[in-house]
């Protein structure tokens, strides 16, 4: 499976602590990840949903958790 740099950023952020998509986006802005990879606010939300559909993230209460991050990071 191909894992993009945006996927890795998102998985790394939620590996640290469960976060909502909004909090993930704010964390990306805070750390200026857009300097190193093409990442935009709409792409964050889209990628979070894609990662959830693929089974890499779970969410019970609006905060996403990494299910198998260690295998990809």
PEVEN-V536229 format. One line per field, one symbol per residue. burial: I if it has 16 or more other ideal C-beta (glycine too) atoms within 10 Angstrom, else O. A space follows every 10 residues. Layout:
burial: ???
//
This chain:
burial: OOOOOIIOII IOIIOOOIIO IOIIIOIIOO OOIOOOOOIO OOIIOOIIOI IOOOOIIOOO OOIIIIIOIO OOO
//
